[in-house]
Amino acid sequence: MSHIVKIGAATLYLGDAYEIRPTLGFHDADVMDPPYLFNNSGGGAYRAARGASDQIVTEGLDRGFDHAIVSPELCGAVVIFCHNDQLGDLIPAIVEDELNDFDALLVADMFAALRPKFRRAALLAWIKPNPAPHRNKHYLADIEPYIHAWNQGFAPVGDHHDMHRWINAGSMPSKVYGHPTVKPDAVMDKIIRNVAGESVCDPFMGTGSTGVAAIRAGKRFVGIERNPAHFETACRRIEDAVSMGAA
Ligand SMILES: C[S@@+](CC[C@H](N)C(=O)[O-])C[C@H]1O[C@@H](n2cnc3c(N)ncnc32)[C@H](O)[C@@H]1O
């Protein structure tokens, strides 16, 4: 049983994405920041500075997600944030063909395993000038990848200067909304400017960052979040966005 809140052009569901998303019908774009898949062990001298990573694990957001929630029956395009280590599984799971330039370097060898869903895709990046200090014998996590995949009629849109594959923006401290992975407004505003259509769904809404950007852009928004505290934060943020639009 889910709890539903309507705020202006937004409809928010407190409940499970895998149950609710299939019942919500077609949206022009699904924009999601689903649970990551990563290893939080180690940390060395920087261990104490990784509170947000520990909260990700505590909330069970380190175990990945079921790719079946991404369906061309439900959306014309999809935007998915992911951890670096998920790229190998995720890209071949959602991209059909028609590769171009550097995307091909990552994707070409993986196509044998495809479950074709979308015709074209691009790999994009949120570049963080303030990455977490721990590296675990890896690069600094100063790039968070996201994938934008689309079918015919839902190609990326935007002014020429908005069509870069990267956005540079500082990450949001987890204390602001009590959530470890809040996406900054600048990142979400760019993504929403680049998706085609009028309706946006975020099945893993968190604190509602996608919804805030969608409402500010004049789009309809549907979001799902299972954590009641984060759901309340999303309601509050989206109420603010709606009332600022109405002012
Ligand atoms: C990476 S966070 C998204 C954060 C969001 N982008 C923001 O800016 O606040 C993923 C969210 O999905 C939620 N979540 C995880 N599994 C879920 C499920 N099966 N159904 C609904 N929500 C889920 C988590 O509680 C978490 O808040």
The ligand as an ORCA input file, in Angstrom:
! r2SCAN-3c Opt
* xyz 0 1
  C      20.778      7.504     -4.690
  S      19.373      7.950     -3.798
  C      18.603      9.250     -4.740
  C      18.923     10.626     -4.234
  C      18.272     11.735     -5.034
  N      18.842     11.825     -6.357
  C      18.391     13.082     -4.344
  O      18.945     14.033     -4.924
  O      17.954     13.211     -3.205
  C      18.308      6.596     -4.077
  C      17.015      6.668     -3.321
  O      16.196      5.576     -3.720
  C      15.490      5.110     -2.606
  N      15.143      3.715     -2.893
  C      15.969      2.648     -2.933
  N      15.299      1.543     -3.285
  C      14.005      1.912     -3.464
  C      12.826      1.228     -3.842
  N      12.837     -0.090     -4.111
  N      11.683      1.923     -3.939
  C      11.651      3.265     -3.689
  N      12.730      3.983     -3.312
  C      13.907      3.311     -3.218
  C      16.414      5.283     -1.427
  O      15.724      5.378     -0.187
  C      17.170      6.560     -1.812
  O      16.626      7.700     -1.175
*
